[in-house]
């Protein structure tokens, strides 16, 4: 398994809530809602942009969280959001 983020996954931009303002989402993002900055290919439009929330910048791929495929990441991240 690769130890890097899967381009086009986007699970971390959907499952968790984000309390920081995001361009297009001034009050943050609720859990389970697609981020306004996630494009049609599930890539972050703010990657490398200083407006990207620090919580997004700090999130790192981890096989224990992201699993082997996008669906596993969505399940795990949703579970973590609901139980933490």
C-alpha positions as CSV (number, residue, x, y, z in Angstrom):
1,X,0.0,0.0,0.0
2,X,1.2,3.5,-0.7
3,X,2.0,5.7,2.2
4,X,0.9,8.9,0.5
5,X,-2.5,10.6,0.1
6,X,-4.6,9.2,-2.7
7,X,-5.3,11.9,-5.3
8,X,-9.0,12.0,-6.0
9,X,-10.1,10.4,-2.7
10,X,-11.4,13.5,-0.9
11,X,-12.7,11.6,2.1
12,X,-11.0,14.0,4.5
13,X,-12.9,16.8,2.8
14,X,-16.3,15.2,3.3
15,X,-16.5,13.1,6.5
16,X,-15.1,15.4,9.2
17,X,-16.5,18.7,10.4
18,X,-14.2,21.7,10.1
19,X,-14.8,24.6,12.4
20,X,-12.4,27.0,10.7
21,X,-13.7,29.4,8.0
22,X,-13.1,28.1,4.5
23,X,-13.6,30.2,1.3
24,X,-17.2,29.6,0.3
25,X,-18.0,28.3,3.8
26,X,-17.4,31.2,6.2
27,X,-18.7,29.2,9.2
28,X,-16.8,26.1,8.5
29,X,-18.2,22.8,7.3
30,X,-20.5,20.2,9.0
31,X,-19.5,16.6,9.1
32,X,-20.6,14.6,6.0
33,X,-20.9,17.7,3.9
34,X,-18.7,18.1,0.8
35,X,-16.3,21.0,1.2
36,X,-17.0,23.9,-1.2
37,X,-13.3,23.7,-2.2
38,X,-13.4,20.1,-3.3
39,X,-13.5,20.0,-7.1
40,X,-15.1,17.5,-9.4
41,X,-12.0,15.3,-9.3
42,X,-12.1,15.3,-5.5
43,X,-9.0,17.5,-5.3
44,X,-8.6,20.5,-3.0
45,X,-8.7,23.8,-4.8
46,X,-6.9,25.4,-1.9
47,X,-3.9,23.0,-1.8
48,X,-0.8,25.1,-1.3
49,X,-3.0,28.3,-0.8
50,X,-2.5,30.2,2.4
51,X,-6.4,30.4,2.8
52,X,-6.5,26.6,3.3
53,X,-7.5,25.9,7.0
54,X,-4.6,24.8,9.2
55,X,-6.6,21.7,10.2
56,X,-6.6,20.7,6.5
57,X,-3.0,21.5,6.1
58,X,-2.0,19.4,9.1
59,X,-4.0,16.3,8.1
60,X,-1.6,13.6,7.0
61,X,-2.4,10.3,5.2
62,X,-2.3,7.4,7.6
63,X,-3.1,3.9,6.4
64,X,-4.8,3.1,9.7
65,X,-7.3,5.9,8.9
66,X,-7.4,6.0,5.2
67,X,-7.4,2.3,4.5
68,X,-6.8,0.8,1.1
69,X,-9.5,2.7,-0.8
70,X,-11.7,5.8,-0.6
71,X,-14.7,4.0,0.8
72,X,-12.6,2.7,3.7
73,X,-11.4,6.2,4.5
74,X,-15.0,7.6,4.4
75,X,-16.2,4.9,6.9
76,X,-13.3,5.4,9.2
77,X,-13.3,9.2,9.2
78,X,-17.1,9.2,9.7
79,X,-16.8,6.8,12.6
80,X,-14.0,9.0,14.2
81,X,-16.1,12.1,13.7
82,X,-19.1,10.6,15.4
83,X,-17.1,9.0,18.3
84,X,-14.6,11.8,19.2
